[in-house]
Amino acid sequence: MREQYRTTELLAADLAPEPVEQFTRWFKETAANPAIHEPNAMIVSTAAPDGRPSSRTVLLKHYDEAGFVFFTNYESRKGRELEANPHASLLFPWHPLARQVIITGLAVPTGRDETAAYFRTRPHGSQLGAWASPQSTVIPSRADLLARYDELAARYPDPEQVPVPPNWGGIRVIPDTVEFWQGHENRLHDRLRYRRHAETWHVDRLAP
């Protein structure tokens, strides 16, 4: 199972001065491509203090010069691992465009005001789901999970406001590096990595 990528060369001279602007360029192109479902889906990788890694797919909900934000249960596996070892990697796998973006950096909780503002934009069912699921813990059955959801739905019928769970909130990944990967034939891919140096960004070309 192998595919030859045929794409335009990615040159350092064509990059934006800083990585968030470059990410915006690629994200807009990705979002406009009907072949890519959920362009904001990203793989979040964390590690326990003993170095054991774990990965899962989550949705990017906001980004700017301050970092890349997703939301989670802080008591989930990723939440507990980030509390103990606050370093994360984000991977956007935009395969139909033969592109990837890989971000590494420090993960910090967002403020409660930011968390609450986002929580209010979630569908009512998703708000209830944040309460119903003790994420990453062992549960007796799916029926038990649905029963918990039904209890909450009866307590907070739509459109009644659902309070923000105290153990739920945002994580902002403040980037140290941002790599833009463009696939090419013969596995001679372009890999251009922004690396933070003090208050500026330096671009390296990495061998594929």
URQUILIN-V415365 format. One record per residue. RES is the residue in one letter. NEAR is the number of other ideal C-beta (glycine too) atoms within 8 Angstrom. Layout:
BEGIN
res=RES near=NEAR
res=RES near=NEAR
END
This chain:
BEGIN
res=M near=2
res=R near=3
res=E near=4
res=Q near=6
res=Y near=9
res=R near=5
res=T near=9
res=T near=4
res=E near=7
res=L near=9
res=L near=6
res=A near=7
res=A near=4
res=D near=5
res=L near=12
res=A near=8
res=P near=5
res=E near=9
res=P near=11
res=V near=9
res=E near=9
res=Q near=13
res=F near=11
res=T near=9
res=R near=9
res=W near=12
res=F near=10
res=K near=8
res=E near=9
res=T near=13
res=A near=8
res=A near=5
res=N near=10
res=P near=3
res=A near=4
res=I near=11
res=H near=4
res=E near=6
res=P near=11
res=N near=8
res=A near=10
res=M near=12
res=I near=9
res=V near=13
res=S near=11
res=T near=15
res=A near=11
res=A near=11
res=P near=6
res=D near=4
res=G near=6
res=R near=6
res=P near=8
res=S near=11
res=S near=7
res=R near=7
res=T near=6
res=V near=9
res=L near=8
res=L near=13
res=K near=9
res=H near=7
res=Y near=8
res=D near=6
res=E near=4
res=A near=5
res=G near=10
res=F near=11
res=V near=14
res=F near=12
res=F near=11
res=T near=12
res=N near=13
res=Y near=11
res=E near=10
res=S near=10
res=R near=9
res=K near=12
res=G near=13
res=R near=11
res=E near=12
res=L near=12
res=E near=7
res=A near=8
res=N near=9
res=P near=9
res=H near=10
res=A near=14
res=S near=9
res=L near=15
res=L near=11
res=F near=13
res=P near=6
res=W near=13
res=H near=5
res=P near=7
res=L near=10
res=A near=10
res=R near=12
res=Q near=10
res=V near=14
res=I near=12
res=I near=13
res=T near=10
res=G near=12
res=L near=9
res=A near=12
res=V near=8
res=P near=8
res=T near=11
res=G near=6
res=R near=8
res=D near=6
res=E near=10
res=T near=14
res=A near=9
res=A near=8
res=Y near=12
res=F near=13
res=R near=6
res=T near=5
res=R near=9
res=P near=5
res=H near=10
res=G near=6
res=S near=8
res=Q near=12
res=L near=13
res=G near=9
res=A near=12
res=W near=9
res=A near=9
res=S near=8
res=P near=7
res=Q near=10
res=S near=9
res=T near=6
res=V near=2
res=I near=7
res=P near=4
res=S near=6
res=R near=5
res=A near=7
res=D near=9
res=L near=11
res=L near=8
res=A near=8
res=R near=9
res=Y near=11
res=D near=8
res=E near=8
res=L near=12
res=A near=10
res=A near=6
res=R near=6
res=Y near=11
res=P near=7
res=D near=6
res=P near=5
res=E near=6
res=Q near=5
res=V near=11
res=P near=4
res=V near=10
res=P near=8
res=P near=4
res=N near=7
res=W near=12
res=G near=12
res=G near=12
res=I near=15
res=R near=12
res=V near=13
res=I near=10
res=P near=13
res=D near=8
res=T near=12
res=V near=12
res=E near=13
res=F near=16
res=W near=11
res=Q near=13
res=G near=8
res=H near=14
res=E near=7
res=N near=5
res=R near=6
res=L near=6
res=H near=10
res=D near=11
res=R near=12
res=L near=13
res=R near=12
res=Y near=15
res=R near=10
res=R near=10
res=H near=6
res=A near=4
res=E near=2
res=T near=6
res=W near=10
res=H near=8
res=V near=10
res=D near=7
res=R near=9
res=L near=8
res=A near=4
res=P near=8
END
